[in-house]
Amino acid sequence: MANLKFLSPHGSFFANGVAALVLFLTVGVYSTITALGAAGGKPTSNDMNHITSSALYATFTVTGYFGGTVTNLIGPKYQLAFGAFGYPFYVSSLWYYYKKSVMAYPIVGGVVLGLCAGQLWSASCYVFLFYAEEHRKGLYYGIQKTMIAFGNFISSCIVLGINYHKSKAGGVPTAIFAVFFVLDMLGVAVAFLLKNPKDIIRSSGERLAKFKVQGTMESIKGTLLLTKKPQTLFTLMPLIVAEFPLVLQPTISSYFLNLRSRSVVSVIVAALNMVFASALSQVLDLKYVTRPTRAKIGFAIVACFVIGGYMGEGIWLYHTLPSTQPESVPAYDFTSSSFGGFMICYILLSCSTIIYPVYLGWLVGTYSNDPTITSYYAGFIRSMSACGAAIAFGMAAANTISIRKQYIIHCSVSIFSLIPLLYCAVKYVTETNYGKEENVIIPEHWVKALGVEAEGDVSPDTASMVQVEMSNEEKA
């Protein structure tokens, strides 16, 4: 029975499972809607999607940034439930637009989802940043991202099954909206299973930290001061550009591919995202390899996907396709001769939207284990990603920047962002933060291996010895 302790409702693994399931039921569904062009997948829905998404992510940027303050005030459980509510509301607005073609409701839906999504992501990121021990942060965030991809995969399969025989552009049946709405509402209910950090107990029996009551203004001030830290500033640009392809890729596919082809691509990308998210999380938590070394390995993987994806898609856009993009009906079906090349490029770049954020989340997780500081970082991570999405959707909504010019902008800033990312990986990743933060209770296996409960730096050799001991304990 001792081996089943990780299933305890008061354990961090169970808490992360709850957060991951909520993400599966909400964000996973949302990702599918976005990948299909939103509002039923009609090419004519693109303008509506870009406008509402700009409003969504602009709101998300502000509310998400102060998500740590909300976490400290009401706790991640109620924050997660409130955040999940925005997703069924947004689906209902797209459903309404699909039927009535009235823009007002989707714009309101975008603002409401932006308000809620900031809280959903702040709570879920807080779970992996603070609830997880250092050697499991990659695993916990990988599970969350894998579940999002799994939700995307399931809902994409549903859409593909309905649209497989439709070679012409068209909308999504009403049943799709109904199914997505029900799944989102289920996510709201599941959120209430999450335990707040004071109720979490490690398998070895100790609590996570010593918690201090913090006022609203103090929390806001702490959030603002976070941006003064050098590692935060250097992580800023990578966070902003990490999910640019979430905007560029659906825009490209909705113009150049018909609905059933977009459905096929969506299923393939979702399936591979599950594999890549899980695989990268294992690499980032590798035992017997020091944390600074893992940081460099992770960076190399991210750089390969980002550079390879953008370069490949550039070749496809500029040398395979005609210079004029289709204005109404998407030109290509998956039976087209050029579809194979597009699919490979699309997969590389789309999968970077899983790999890049997983690595960034793990990297930020190496900065601190403190309950208050990690709450600030939880909001900061998703807020900056939302900021990037707002910028990208804003460019797309302007209708004055062609897809090819959008690609050039995305490609340039994304590749340039790898420079500060590499600097962070080399400069700011230490072997451990245990013993350096007074509010964090050091896990028992660390105390045993170090032989002290004192504060101070831990040498890489000693920390590697701890990793070996933890591995042996888990096998036992």
N, C-alpha and C positions, 0 to 999 in steps of 0.2 A: 504493500500500500504506500510505502514511502516514495516509490517512483511516481505515484499519481498526485503528489503534492502540487505539481504545476497546474493541475486542473481545479484547484481550489478557487472559489469565487473571490477570495481575498488575495490571490496571487497575481503577480504582474503579468504572467503569461496569459491567464484568463482575461484580464483587463484589456490586454492588447488584442486578444481574439474578439472581444466585444467591439472595440473600436474598428477593427478590420472588417467585421461583419456589417457594421453600419456603413462603412465606406463602400463595401460591396453592393449594398442595397440602394445607395444614393449616388455617389460619384461614379460608380461603375455604369449605372444606367445613363447618367448625364453624359459620360464620355461617348456612349454609343449614339445618343441624339446628336451630339456635336459632330461626330465622325460622319454621320449621314447627311449633314448639312442643316440640321435642325428644322423644326416646324414641318416635318414630314418628308424632308429630303428633296423638295422641289428646288430647282435652280433659282426660281423667283423668290425663294425664301432667304437668299443670301443677304440681301440688304437688311431685312428685319433681324437676322441673326447677328450681323455685325454691329448694328445699333444697340440691340438689347445686351449683347455680350460686352460691349464697351461700357454700358451703364453698370452691368453686373461686376465686372472686374475693377472698375474705378471705385465702386462702393466697397468691394472686397478688400482693396488695398488699404483703405482707411480703417475699416472695422477690424480687419485681420491684424493690422499693426498693433492695435491695442487689445488684441485677444488675450494677451497675458494678464492684463488688468482684470478682465472678466473671469479668467481662470482663478485668480487669487480671491475674487469676491464671492463667486457662487460655486466654484468647484467644477472640474471637467465633466462630471456626470450630466448636470443640467445644461451645461454649455453645449455638450454633444447633442442632447435631445433637441434643444432649440435650433442648433445648426442644421440638423437633419430635416426639420420642418420645411425649410426653404425649397427643398428639391421637389416634393409633390406639388407645391404651389407653382413652381416654375413649369413643371410638366403640364399642369392644368392651363397655364397661360399659352403655351405652345399649341396645345389642343384647341383652345379657343381661336387662336389665330388661324390655324389650319382650316377651321370651319367657317370663320367669319371674315378673315383677312383684315382685322382691325388691329392696329399697331399698339394702342394704348396699354392693353392688358399685358402683352409680353414685355413692354418696357418696365411696367410696375413689377412684373415677375422677375425681371433681371435685377432690379434694385433690391427686392426682398431676398432673392437668392444671394446676392452679394453681401447683404447684411448677415444672413445666416451662415453662408459658407465660410466666412471669416472665423466664426465661432466653432463650426464643425472641425475645420482643419487645425485651429489652435488647440482644441481639446485632443484630437487624435495625435497630433505631433507631440504634444506634451506627454502623452502616454509612452511613446517610444523614447523620447529624450530623457525623461525622468524616471519612469517606472522601471525601465530596463537597466540591468547592470552593464558596465562598459563593454564587456565581451559579447553582449547580445543586442546591442543597439542596431547593428546592421540587420540581424535576423528579424527584430521586431518591425523595423520600417519596411524590410523586404516583404514580410507577411502582409502588412497593410497594402503595399503597392500590388502585390500578387492578387490579393482579394479584389482590388479595384479592376485589375485586368481580367479576373475571372468573371466579375459582374458584367464587364464589357463583352467578354466572350459569349456568355449565356444569352444576353439580350441581342447581341449581333447575330447569333445563330437563329434566334427567333425571326429577326428581320430578314435574314437571308432565306429562310424557309418560305417566307411569304413572297419575297420579291425575286426569287431565282429565275422564274420564267418571264420576268418583265424586262425586256431589252430596251424599252423606251423609258424616258424620264417620266417620273410621276411621283405621287405622294405615298405616304405610309398609311395603311388601313387604320381605322379608329381603334381597333382592338389593341394595337401596339401602344397607343397612349394610355389605354386603360390598364394594361399589364404593368407598364412602367410606373403609373401612379400608385398602384397597389403595392408594388415592391418598395417604393419610396416611403410610403406610410408605415410599412413594416419596419423599415430602418429607424423611424422615430421611436417606435415601441421598444426595439432592441436596445437603444441607447440607455434606457433606464437600468440596464443590468450592470453598467459600469460602476466600479467602486472608486470613491475619491481617494487621493494619495494617503491620507491619514489612516485609511482602513486597509492599506496594502501591507502584507507581511511576506518577507522573503521566505524561501523554503527552509533556510537555516534558522528562522524564528525571529529575526530582528526587523524593526521598522526601516523605512527608507531614509528618513532624515528627521531633524528637529525642525518643526514648523513654527514660524513666527507670524503673528497677525500683522498684516500690512494694510494701511489705509489706501483709499482710492488715489489721492493725489501723490502719495509716496510711490504707488505702483506705476502711475503714469510717468512720473519723473524718472523712475528706474528704466522704463521702456525707452524713453528719449535718450537717456545717458548711454544705453546699449550701443548706439550708433557711433559713439566716440571711441570704441575699442577698435584697434587696427584690424584685427581679424574679422570683425563685423563688416568694416568698410571694404576690405578686399573680397569678401564673400558676396557683396551686394550685386555686382554686375553679373556674375555667374547665376545667381538666383533669378535675376530679372529675365535673362535670355534662355534659361533652361527649358522652358515649355513653349517657346516660340513656335515650334512645329505643330503644336496643338491647334494653332490658328492657320498657319500656312498650309498644312497638309489637307485638311478638309476643304479649304478654299480651292486648292488645286484640283482635288478629286471631284468636287461638285461641278467644276467647269469642264473638266476633260473626260469624266467617266459618267456613265449612266447609273441608275440607282442600284441595279443588281450587282454591278461591278464594284461600286462603293461598298456594298454589303459583303462581297467576297473579301475585299481588302481589309475591311474592318474585322472580320473573323480571324484572318491570318495574323494580323498585327496583335490582336488581343491574345491569341494563343501564344505567340512568341514572347509577348510582354510578360506573361506569367513565368515563362522559363527564365528570361533574362533577369527579372527582378529577384527571383529566388536564387539564381546562380551568383549574382553580384553580391547579394547579402552574405552568402557563404564565404566568398572571397574576402570581404571586408572584416569578417569575424574569424578569419583563419587562425587556428592555434599554432603555436611554435613559430609564428612570424610576428615581429614587433609591430606595434601600431603605426609608427612612422613609415615603415616599409609598406604596410598595407595601404596607407594613404597614397603612396606613389604608384602602386600597382593599380589601384582604383582610378587614379587620374589617367593613367595610360589607356585603360579600357574606355573611359568616357571620351577621351580625345579621339580615339579610333572611330567611334560611332559618330561623333559630331562632324569631324572633318570628312570621313568617308561618305556619310549620308548627304551632306551639303554638296560635296564635289560631284557625287553621282547624279544627284537630282539636277544640278546645274547643267550637266551634259545632256540629260534628257530634255530639259526645258528649252535649251538653246540649239540643240543639234538634231533632236528627234522630232519635235513638234513643229508644226508650221508657225510662222512668225505672228500670225493673227490667231487669237484664242477664240473659241466658239462663243457666240453671243447669246444663244438661247438654249439649244439642245446639246447636251454633252456628246462629244464626238466618238468616244471610244467605249467599246465593250471589252470584257475580259477575253473575248475570242480574237480581238485585234492583235496584229503582229507586234505592235509596240507596247502592249500591256505588260509583257514580262519584264522589260527593262524598267518601266515605271514602278512595278510592284517591288522589285528589289530595292530601288532607291527609296520608295515610300516606306518600306519596312525598316530600313536602316535608320532613317531620320525619325520615324514614328517611335521606334523602340528607344531612341535616345531620350524621349520624354519620360521614360521609366528609369533608365539607367542614370541619367544626369541627376534627377531629383533624389534618387536613392543614395547616390554618392554624396550629394550636398547635405542631405539629412544626416548621414553618418558623420560627415566632416564637422558639421556644426555640433553634433553630439560629443565630439572630442573636446570641445571648448569648456564644458562645465557639466557637473552633476548636481549642482545646487537647485533646490526646488523652485526658488524664485527666479533665478537667472534662466533656467531652462524654460520657464513659462514665458519669459520675454522672447527667447529665441523661437519658441513654438509659433508665436504670432508673427514674428519677423520673417521666418522662412516662407510661409505661405503668402504673407502680405506682399513680399517682393516678387514672388512668382506671379501673383495676381496683377501687380503693377506692370510686369512685362506683357502679360496677356492683354491688359487694357491698351497698352501702346500698340500692340500688334493688331488688335481688333479695330482700334482707331484708324490705323493706316488703311485697313481693308474697307472700313465703312466710308472713308472719304471718297472712294470711287475715282480718285485722281491719280492713284499709284497703281500701275499695272502689276499683275502677278509676278512678272519677271523682275520688276524693280523691287517689289517686296522681298523677293527671294534674295536679291543682292544685299539689301539692308540686313535681313535676318542672318545671312551667311557671314557677312563681314563682322558684325558685332558678336556673333556666337563664337566664331573662331578666335577673335581677339580676347574674349572673356576667359579663354583657357589660360592666359598669362597670369592674371591675379589668382586664378584657381590653383595653378601650380605653386605659386608663391605661398599660399595658405597651407598646401599639403606639405611643403618642405619646412616652412618656418614655424607654424603654430601647432602642429600635431605632436603632442608629447606621449610618453608611454602610458601614463595614467594621471588622473586628477585626484584619486583617492589619497587622503591625507593632506590635501591642500585647501579643502573647503570645510570650515568648521561646522556647518549645519548638516553635512552629509554623514550618515552613519556608514562606516566602512564595512562591506560585506565580510562575513566570518572567514571565508577562505583567504581573503586578502590579509586579514589580521594575522591569521595563522602563519601564512607564508612569510610575511614581513617580520613577524615576531614582535611587532610593536603596534600600538594604536596611535602613535604620534603623528603629527603633521610633518610635512616635508616632502622633498622629491624622492621618487623611486627610480632607481637605475634601470635601464633597459634589461640588463642581465637578470636582476631580481624579478622584474615584472614578467619576463619570459618564463622564469621558473614557476611563477604563479599560474601562468597559462597552462603549463604542463600539469600542475597539480589539479587544476580545475577540470582538465580533460580527463584525468584519471578518476576523479570523483564522479564525473558524469557517467563514465563507462561502468563504474561500480554500481 
